[in-house]
Amino acid sequence: MGNRRDAFAARRMQLGYTQESFGAAVKVEFSTVGRWERGDLTPQPYRRRRIADVLKVSLAELEVLLSPPRQTRSLEPTASPRYAQSVEDALSTLEAVAHADNGADIGPGVCVFEGRLPAQAVRAWRLRSEDVDVPTAGVPASVRDIDEITATTTALDRLDRQFGGDYCRGLAVKYLTSRVLPILRRPASDSVRRELFQASAVLSEVIGYMAYDSQLHRLAQHYFIHSLRLAKEAGNPAYGSFVFATMSHQALYVDRPDQALTLALAAQETALSGSVAAVKTEAAMLEAAACAALGDHRGSTEALRRAEKSYDHHGPADETPYWMAHWDDAVFASFASSAWLELGDVRAAEPYLQDLWDKAQGQVRRQAFAAGQRAKAALLEQDVEQCAHYGTMAAEAAAAANSKRSHHIVRDLLSQLERHRQLRPVRELADTVATLLPSEAP
């Protein structure tokens, strides 16, 4: 007897399907649906697109629904994330989410991307926020508190990028709950208060990215939307644009290019009132990737040209805020290569693939992504042996990373190679994955 897939069954029932009607919709016997839900059988890769379409989820979300449940308590609250107009409401909700996340196991309710959030967030950001004072008490906050939060967040972000989202998220969440949120409720001058909210916005976004990297998509959205609200309180439209771009990146990952485009355009609109060139560049790159995923070749190439023009205007490193310090040629190359590969143009992607490959050393998550991109390019050129070669390199890098996104790069590649499974290089890749990443093996 396998592990029951209660989240999968719950989604079926939420949409009003019986096992029999669901089986008819996906063209299998109802008894097969029962075996899927009991965990006795796993849907074959060729059936998953149809299953995802009927359940109205992305393929990434379907993978979560099909994953075995973990036998510990679920995260509360599992309510949909929302942008809070009141800063008191935002702080209280962020505190509830962070306290629940702190040391808790994560249930399926926070693994599924909340599709209604992007449009609501864009609308709410454009409105004037409510003027509700946060009750304060204790010793006044100071510049030293700002410096501490900034330095700690920078260190946590560096660890995340080097080792993956599962490496230190628990530590980051504990720091948010035990240290940062109490500081936000202390008296402060207007200037110190703005900087405190800005530093806290960055920490919330970093934790959100860690959750995203761990495939906890709704949890990540909770942190992102609160980061956006804190940035609003800090009066920093440039950082708001950056958060919209991060949310767009997540939407692309979970196969929601229409929502990714909405968020990328909101990021560009918000960036117009800021002056950070890297933010404008990232927003344009995400627009290009979203257009490519939607099949809009002209829109994608136009956005790519704007992004390249914007990148040419980047200032020296000392003009870049600390929360964009990670933005470099490799980040630009990762976006550009993704867009060109989505358009099926390996030749245009090649210089960016090489740049990304050359600069990936020292960050295992980036190494896994670079190898995965190389494998995707090889597969587009129908070079299965080369694809398997880079797939092996991606698996080796992913095995060293506490990053479920890196692991899923390898899983997705194996799925794409399913029709070539009789070839020796593909069988050898599957054996390597079974050894290094047994959870991702077919």
C-alpha positions in Angstrom: 0.0 0.0 0.0 1.4 3.4 -1.0 1.1 6.8 0.7 -2.3 8.4 0.1 -2.3 11.4 -2.1 -5.0 13.4 -0.1 -4.1 16.7 -1.7 -4.6 15.2 -5.2 -8.0 13.7 -4.2 -9.0 17.0 -2.5 -8.3 18.9 -5.7 -10.5 16.5 -7.7 -13.4 16.8 -5.3 -12.9 20.6 -5.1 -13.7 20.8 -8.8 -16.8 18.6 -8.4 -15.4 15.4 -10.0 -16.2 11.9 -8.7 -13.5 9.3 -9.4 -15.7 8.0 -12.2 -16.2 11.4 -13.9 -12.6 12.3 -13.4 -11.5 9.1 -14.9 -13.7 9.8 -18.0 -12.2 13.3 -18.3 -8.6 12.0 -18.3 -9.5 8.8 -20.3 -8.7 6.1 -17.7 -10.8 3.7 -15.7 -12.2 5.1 -12.4 -10.3 2.2 -10.6 -7.1 3.7 -11.9 -8.0 7.1 -10.3 -8.5 5.3 -7.0 -5.1 3.7 -7.3 -3.5 7.1 -8.0 -5.1 8.5 -4.9 -4.2 5.6 -2.7 -0.6 5.9 -3.8 -0.6 2.4 -5.3 0.0 3.8 -8.8 1.6 6.9 -10.3 0.4 8.5 -13.5 2.7 8.0 -16.5 4.4 11.2 -17.8 2.4 11.2 -21.0 -0.8 11.5 -19.1 0.2 14.3 -16.8 -0.5 17.2 -19.1 -4.1 16.0 -19.5 -4.5 15.5 -15.8 -3.0 19.0 -15.0 -5.4 20.6 -17.5 -8.5 18.8 -16.0 -7.4 19.8 -12.5 -6.6 23.4 -13.7 -3.1 23.3 -12.3 0.3 23.7 -13.8 2.6 20.7 -14.2 4.8 21.9 -11.3 1.7 22.1 -9.1 0.6 18.6 -10.2 4.0 17.3 -9.1 3.3 18.7 -5.7 -0.2 17.1 -5.6 1.3 13.7 -6.5 4.1 13.9 -4.0 3.9 11.7 -0.9 2.5 13.5 2.2 4.8 14.1 5.1 3.7 12.8 8.4 3.8 15.9 10.5 1.5 18.9 11.2 0.5 21.2 8.4 1.2 24.9 8.2 -1.5 27.3 9.4 -2.7 29.6 8.2 -3.3 28.2 4.7 -5.5 31.1 3.6 -4.8 32.7 0.2 -2.1 35.5 0.4 -3.4 39.0 0.0 -2.1 42.5 -0.1 -3.1 44.3 3.1 -3.9 48.0 2.8 -3.3 48.6 6.5 0.3 48.2 7.6 -0.9 46.9 11.0 -2.9 44.2 9.2 0.2 43.4 7.1 2.5 43.1 10.1 0.0 40.9 12.0 -0.5 38.6 9.1 3.2 38.3 8.3 3.8 37.5 12.0 1.2 34.8 11.9 2.6 33.3 8.7 6.2 33.4 10.0 5.4 31.9 13.4 3.5 29.1 11.7 6.4 28.6 9.3 8.9 28.6 12.1 9.9 25.0 12.5 6.6 23.7 11.1 6.2 21.1 8.4 4.5 22.3 5.3 1.2 20.9 4.2 -0.1 20.8 0.6 -2.2 24.0 1.1 0.9 26.2 0.9 2.5 24.3 -2.1 0.0 25.5 -4.7 0.4 28.8 -6.5 -2.4 31.2 -5.8 -3.6 32.3 -9.3 -5.7 35.3 -8.1 -2.9 37.1 -6.3 -1.0 38.8 -9.1 -3.9 40.9 -10.4 -5.0 41.8 -6.8 -1.5 42.8 -5.9 -1.1 45.0 -8.9 -4.4 46.8 -8.3 -3.7 47.2 -4.5 -0.2 48.6 -5.1 -1.6 51.4 -7.2 -4.0 52.5 -4.5 -3.1 54.8 -1.6 -2.5 52.8 1.5 -4.5 53.3 4.6 -3.0 55.6 7.2 -3.2 53.4 10.3 -0.5 53.9 12.9 1.2 50.8 14.3 1.2 50.9 18.1 4.7 51.3 19.3 6.5 50.7 22.6 9.9 50.2 24.0 13.3 51.7 23.3 13.4 53.7 20.1 14.8 52.0 17.0 18.0 53.3 15.6 20.3 53.3 12.5 22.2 50.5 14.2 19.1 48.3 14.0 18.9 49.0 10.3 22.5 48.1 9.8 22.0 44.8 11.7 19.0 43.7 9.7 20.7 44.7 6.4 23.9 42.8 7.3 22.1 39.7 8.5 19.8 39.6 5.4 22.8 40.0 3.1 24.5 37.0 4.8 21.3 34.9 4.6 20.8 35.8 1.0 24.4 34.8 0.1 23.9 31.4 1.8 20.7 30.8 0.0 22.2 31.6 -3.4 25.2 29.4 -2.7 23.5 26.4 -1.2 19.8 26.6 -1.9 16.5 27.6 -0.2 16.3 24.6 2.2 19.7 25.4 3.7 18.9 28.3 6.0 15.2 29.3 5.7 14.4 28.2 9.2 17.2 30.4 10.5 15.9 33.4 8.5 12.3 32.9 9.7 13.4 32.7 13.3 15.4 36.0 12.9 12.3 37.6 11.3 10.0 36.6 14.2 12.3 37.0 17.1 14.2 40.1 16.1 12.9 42.1 13.1 9.1 42.2 13.6 9.5 43.4 17.3 11.8 46.2 16.0 9.1 47.4 13.6 6.8 48.0 16.6 9.3 50.2 18.4 9.2 54.1 18.2 11.4 55.6 15.4 11.9 58.8 13.6 10.4 59.0 10.1 13.7 58.4 8.3 14.6 55.5 10.6 11.1 54.0 10.2 11.3 54.1 6.4 14.7 52.4 6.4 13.5 49.8 8.9 10.6 48.9 6.7 12.8 48.8 3.6 15.3 46.4 5.3 12.4 44.3 6.5 10.9 44.2 3.0 14.2 42.8 1.7 14.3 40.1 4.4 10.7 39.1 3.7 11.5 38.8 -0.1 14.6 36.7 0.6 12.6 34.3 2.8 10.0 34.2 0.1 12.6 33.2 -2.5 13.9 30.5 -0.2 10.3 29.1 0.1 9.9 29.4 -3.7 13.2 27.5 -4.2 11.7 24.8 -1.9 8.6 24.5 -4.1 6.4 26.0 -1.4 4.7 28.4 -3.8 1.8 29.7 -1.7 4.0 30.2 1.3 6.4 32.1 -1.0 3.6 34.3 -2.2 2.7 35.2 1.4 6.3 36.5 2.0 6.4 38.3 -1.4 3.1 40.1 -1.0 4.2 41.3 2.5 7.5 42.4 1.1 5.7 44.5 -1.4 3.5 46.0 1.3 6.5 46.9 3.5 8.3 48.4 0.4 5.2 50.6 0.0 5.5 51.8 3.6 9.2 52.5 3.0 8.3 54.6 0.0 10.6 52.7 -2.4 9.0 52.1 -5.8 12.2 50.7 -7.2 12.1 47.9 -4.6 8.4 47.4 -5.3 9.3 46.8 -8.9 11.9 44.3 -7.9 9.4 42.3 -5.9 6.9 42.3 -8.8 9.7 41.0 -10.9 10.4 38.2 -8.4 6.7 37.3 -8.4 6.8 37.2 -12.2 9.8 34.9 -12.1 7.8 32.5 -9.9 4.7 32.7 -12.1 6.9 31.7 -15.1 8.3 28.7 -13.2 4.8 27.3 -12.4 3.8 27.7 -16.0 1.6 30.8 -15.6 3.1 33.0 -18.4 0.0 35.2 -18.6 0.3 36.1 -15.0 4.0 36.4 -15.3 3.5 39.0 -18.1 1.0 41.0 -15.9 3.6 41.1 -13.1 6.5 41.9 -15.5 4.6 44.9 -16.9 3.7 46.1 -13.4 7.4 45.9 -12.5 8.3 48.0 -15.5 5.5 50.5 -14.8 6.7 50.8 -11.1 10.3 51.0 -12.2 9.7 54.2 -14.1 9.5 56.1 -10.8 12.7 54.5 -9.6 16.3 54.9 -10.9 17.8 51.4 -10.6 18.8 50.3 -14.1 19.1 46.6 -13.1 15.5 46.6 -11.9 14.3 47.9 -15.3 16.4 45.4 -17.1 15.1 42.4 -15.1 11.5 43.5 -15.6 12.1 43.7 -19.4 13.8 40.3 -19.4 10.8 38.8 -17.6 8.5 40.4 -20.1 10.6 38.8 -22.9 10.4 35.4 -21.2 6.7 35.6 -20.6 6.0 36.6 -24.2 8.2 33.8 -25.4 6.2 31.3 -23.3 3.0 32.7 -24.8 4.3 32.3 -28.3 4.7 36.0 -29.0 8.0 36.1 -30.9 7.8 39.7 -31.8 6.9 40.9 -28.3 9.7 38.8 -26.8 12.4 40.0 -29.2 11.3 43.7 -28.7 11.5 43.2 -24.9 14.9 41.6 -25.2 16.2 44.6 -27.2 14.9 47.0 -24.5 16.5 44.8 -21.8 19.8 44.9 -23.6 19.6 48.7 -24.0 18.8 49.1 -20.3 21.6 46.8 -19.3 24.1 48.9 -21.2 23.1 51.8 -19.0 24.0 50.1 -15.7 26.1 52.3 -13.4 29.1 51.2 -11.4 28.7 48.8 -8.6 28.6 51.5 -5.9 25.4 52.8 -7.5 23.6 49.5 -7.1 21.6 48.9 -3.9 22.6 46.0 -1.8 19.4 44.1 -2.6 20.5 44.0 -6.3 24.1 43.2 -5.6 23.6 39.7 -7.1 22.6 41.1 -10.5 25.5 40.5 -12.9 26.2 39.3 -16.4 25.3 35.7 -15.4 21.8 36.8 -14.2 21.3 38.7 -17.4 22.5 35.7 -19.4 20.2 33.3 -17.6 17.1 35.4 -18.5 18.2 35.9 -22.1 19.1 32.3 -22.7 15.7 31.2 -21.2 13.8 33.5 -23.6 15.7 32.5 -26.7 15.4 28.8 -25.9 11.7 29.2 -25.3 11.5 30.7 -28.8 13.5 27.7 -30.1 16.4 29.8 -31.3 19.6 28.0 -30.0 21.9 30.2 -32.1 20.6 33.4 -30.5 20.8 31.7 -27.1 24.4 30.4 -27.5 26.4 33.5 -26.4 24.3 33.8 -23.3 24.5 30.1 -22.6 28.3 30.4 -22.7 28.4 33.4 -20.5 26.2 31.7 -18.0 28.3 28.6 -18.1 31.5 30.5 -17.6 30.2 32.4 -14.6 28.3 29.6 -12.8 31.2 28.4 -10.7 30.9 28.6 -6.9 27.1 28.5 -6.8 25.7 25.0 -7.1 22.1 26.2 -7.9 23.4 28.3 -10.8 25.6 25.4 -12.0 22.5 23.2 -12.0 20.6 25.8 -14.0 23.4 26.4 -16.5 23.8 22.7 -17.1 20.0 22.3 -17.5 20.0 25.1 -20.0 22.8 23.5 -22.0 20.8 20.2 -21.9 17.7 22.0 -23.2 19.6 23.5 -26.1 21.1 20.2 -27.0 17.7 18.6 -27.0 16.3 21.3 -29.3 19.1 20.4 -31.7 18.2 16.7 -31.3 21.6 15.8 -29.8 20.4 13.3 -27.2 23.9 12.2 -26.2 25.0 15.8 -25.5 21.7 16.5 -23.7 22.3 13.5 -21.4 25.9 14.6 -20.8 24.8 18.0 -19.6 21.9 16.4 -17.7 24.5 14.4 -15.7 26.3 17.6 -14.9 23.0 19.2 -13.7 22.3 16.1 -11.5 25.8 16.3 -9.9 25.3 20.0 -9.2 21.7 19.5 -7.9 22.9 16.8 -5.6 25.1 19.3 -3.8 22.3 21.9 -3.4 19.5 22.1 -0.8 17.3 23.4 -3.6 14.2 21.5 -4.8 14.1 23.8 -7.9 17.5 22.5 -8.9 16.4 18.9 -8.3 13.3 19.5 -10.5 15.5 20.7 -13.4 16.8 17.2 -13.5 13.3 15.6 -13.2 11.9 17.8 -16.0 14.8 16.8 -18.2 14.2 13.1 -17.6 10.6 13.6 -18.5 11.6 15.3 -21.8 13.9 12.4 -22.6 11.2 9.8 -21.9 10.8 9.0 -25.6 14.5 8.3 -25.9 14.7 6.1 -22.8 15.9 3.1 -24.9 19.2 4.9 -25.8 22.2 4.1 -23.7 23.1 7.8 -22.7 19.6 8.3 -21.4 19.6 5.0 -19.4 23.0 6.0 -17.9 21.6 9.4 -17.0 18.6 7.8 -15.3 21.0 5.5 -13.4 23.0 8.5 -12.2 19.9 10.4 -11.1 18.7 7.3 -9.2 22.0 7.3 -7.3 22.5 11.0 -6.7 18.8 12.2 -6.5 16.7 9.1 -5.8 13.6 11.3 -5.1 13.7 12.6 -8.7 14.3 9.2 -10.4 11.6 8.0 -12.8 
